[in-house]
């Protein structure tokens, strides 16, 4: 489950198009779960600790916000907010 969430996080960070993100979440639903949230939080901590570029940090922070919203309001509504 966590491997799927990790893969999905990487794919979400690489894709900003809402339809592509929907496809990723549908293929790897584990990402929109507390496991996915835990993984992305760890990635953000690592990026911050290693002084990653603002662009890289913000790209993963946006993924964290999406995962948060998926958990809070559901995948469909969270993705609708991206449009």
N, C-alpha and C positions, 0 to 999 in steps of 0.2 A: 504494500500500500504506500509506504513512504517513498519507494523508488518511483512509483507512478507520479506521486505528487512532486517529487524533485524534477522529473522530466517535464511535467506540465508547467512548473514555474519557469524553467528555462525557455520553453516555447512561448509562454505568455510574455516574458520579458522581451523576446525577439519580435513579437507581433503586436502591433498597436491597432490593427483593424478589428473592429468589434466582431465581425463574422468569423474571423480566424480565431479570435479568443473564445468564442462560443464553441467552435469545433474542438478546441483543445480541452475545454472544460467538459464537454460531452464525452470525449474519448477517455479522459482521465478525471473522473468525478472526485477522486480522492483529494485533488488539489483544493476543492471548495469545502474543506472540512477543518476541524481543529488541527489535524496533522499537517495539512498544507500551511495553515497559519503559523504553526510552530516552526516549520522549516523556513518559511520566508522571513520570519522574525530573526532566526539565526543567521540567515544570509545577510540581512541588513546590519546586524551587529558586526559581522565579519567585515563587510564593506566599510562600515564606519571606522572600525578599529584599524583597518589597513589604509585609511585615507583614500578611498576610491574616489574617482572623479565624480563630480556632482551629477553628470549625465548618467553614469552607471547607477549611482545610488537612487536617483529619482526614478529611473526605469523600474528598478525592483520595488521601490516604495509604491509606485502606481499599481504594481501587481499585488502588493499587500493590501492596498485599499480595495482592490477588486475582490480579493478573497474575503476580506472583512465584510464587504457588502453582500457577497454571495451567502455567507453564513447568516447575516442579519436579516436579509429580506428575500433571499432566494436568487437563484442563478438568472432567471429570466428578467426579473426586475433590475438586478445589478447590471446586467449587460445592456438593458434599455437605457440606463443612466449614462452609458458611454457615448451614445449617439447624439 
